[in-house]
């Protein structure tokens, strides 16, 4: 009986140490990454607004955006990741190894991330369903790049979305 009482007391004293309350967390819907030489600029969008961050790596830029938001960011349900083509395979591997994003997150490329929004995600999904283009995920793009040396990825321009080939 003493052992059972001691076990029960230990369980009562344990707490969720280091946890984050839901109200203190922001759920990210889109992330736009722009690389310029050795610096990264990210724009993160959630249900409330947009947050930007700079860094010398993708992860430090995401951390900077998180600090600017004032909340812990959760990237597990991110719908769309937009990146420019520079070092795409290396950058995708870094993001997947860091466990920031789900491998099933949609991916698109663009020259200017200023036109990326929640609507871009629905346009890609609608055009995929209608057969105009193929919605590509992080994992399928990375698999194509590593096995074939190229991949077809939706390319977002100012006026429309079309498929683009990246090497």
C-alpha positions in Angstrom: 0.0 0.0 0.0 2.9 2.4 0.8 4.4 1.8 -2.6 1.1 2.6 -4.3 0.7 5.7 -2.2 4.2 6.8 -3.1 3.6 6.2 -6.8 0.4 8.2 -6.6 2.2 11.1 -4.9 4.9 11.1 -7.5 2.4 11.2 -10.3 0.6 14.1 -8.6 3.8 16.1 -8.3 4.7 15.7 -11.9 3.7 18.4 -14.2 3.9 19.3 -17.9 7.1 21.2 -17.6 8.0 23.5 -20.5 4.7 23.1 -22.2 3.0 25.8 -24.3 -0.6 26.7 -23.8 -2.7 26.8 -27.0 -3.5 30.5 -26.5 0.2 31.2 -26.5 0.8 29.4 -29.8 0.2 30.6 -33.3 -0.7 28.0 -36.0 1.1 28.9 -39.2 -0.8 28.6 -42.5 1.8 29.8 -45.1 5.6 30.5 -45.1 7.4 32.4 -47.8 11.2 32.0 -47.8 13.5 34.3 -49.9 17.2 33.6 -50.1 19.7 36.2 -51.1 23.3 34.9 -51.1 23.9 33.9 -47.4 20.9 35.6 -45.9 17.3 34.5 -45.6 14.1 36.5 -45.3 10.9 34.7 -44.2 7.3 35.9 -44.1 5.0 33.7 -41.9 1.2 34.0 -42.0 -1.2 32.8 -39.4 -4.9 33.4 -38.8 -4.1 36.8 -37.3 -1.5 38.4 -39.5 2.0 38.3 -41.0 5.4 38.2 -39.3 8.8 38.6 -40.9 12.2 37.4 -39.9 15.8 37.7 -41.1 18.7 35.3 -40.5 21.8 33.7 -42.0 19.9 30.4 -42.2 16.3 29.4 -42.8 16.0 28.2 -39.2 17.4 31.4 -37.7 15.0 33.5 -39.9 12.1 31.4 -38.7 13.2 31.9 -35.1 13.4 35.6 -35.8 9.8 35.6 -37.2 8.7 33.7 -34.1 10.2 36.3 -31.8 8.5 39.1 -33.8 5.1 37.4 -33.4 5.4 37.1 -29.6 4.1 33.6 -29.6 5.4 30.1 -30.2 4.8 29.1 -33.8 3.5 25.7 -34.8 4.4 24.7 -38.3 3.0 21.2 -38.3 -0.2 22.2 -40.1 1.4 24.7 -42.6 -0.5 24.4 -45.9 2.0 26.1 -48.2 5.7 26.7 -48.3 6.9 29.1 -51.0 10.6 29.3 -51.8 12.9 30.7 -54.4 14.9 28.2 -56.4 18.3 28.8 -55.0 19.7 25.7 -53.2 16.1 24.3 -53.0 17.1 20.7 -52.3 19.5 21.7 -49.5 17.0 24.0 -47.9 14.2 21.4 -48.1 16.5 18.8 -46.4 17.3 21.3 -43.6 13.6 22.0 -43.1 12.6 18.3 -43.0 15.5 17.3 -40.7 14.5 20.1 -38.3 10.9 18.7 -38.1 9.5 22.2 -38.7 7.2 21.1 -41.6 5.2 18.1 -42.5 6.6 16.4 -45.6 3.0 16.7 -47.0 3.1 20.6 -47.0 2.5 22.0 -50.5 5.4 23.7 -52.1 5.6 26.4 -54.8 8.4 28.6 -56.2 8.3 32.2 -57.0 10.7 35.1 -57.7 8.7 37.5 -55.4 7.0 36.2 -52.2 4.9 39.3 -51.9 2.0 37.6 -53.8 1.9 34.5 -51.6 -1.3 34.2 -49.4 -3.8 31.7 -48.2 -5.6 32.1 -51.5 -2.5 30.8 -53.3 -3.0 27.4 -51.5 -6.6 27.1 -52.6 -5.7 28.1 -56.2 -3.0 25.4 -56.3 -5.4 22.8 -54.9 -8.2 23.9 -57.3 -5.9 23.8 -60.3 -4.6 20.4 -59.3 -8.2 19.1 -59.0 -9.0 20.5 -62.5 -5.9 19.0 -64.0 -4.2 22.4 -64.9 -1.2 21.7 -62.7 0.1 19.2 -60.2 0.2 20.1 -56.5 3.7 19.1 -55.2 4.6 18.5 -51.6 7.9 19.0 -50.0 8.7 15.3 -50.0 7.6 14.6 -53.6 9.7 17.6 -54.8 12.7 16.5 -52.8 12.3 12.9 -54.0 12.3 14.1 -57.7 15.3 16.4 -57.2 17.4 13.7 -55.6 16.4 10.8 -57.9 15.9 12.6 -61.3 17.8 15.8 -60.8 14.8 18.0 -61.6 11.3 18.5 -60.4 8.1 20.2 -61.7 6.8 22.6 -59.1 4.0 25.2 -59.2 5.5 28.6 -60.0 3.6 31.6 -58.8 3.9 34.8 -60.8 2.2 38.1 -60.5 -0.8 37.1 -62.6 -1.0 33.3 -62.5 0.2 29.9 -61.4 1.9 27.5 -63.8 4.3 24.6 -63.6 8.0 25.3 -63.6 10.9 22.9 -63.9 13.7 23.3 -61.3 17.1 21.6 -61.3 
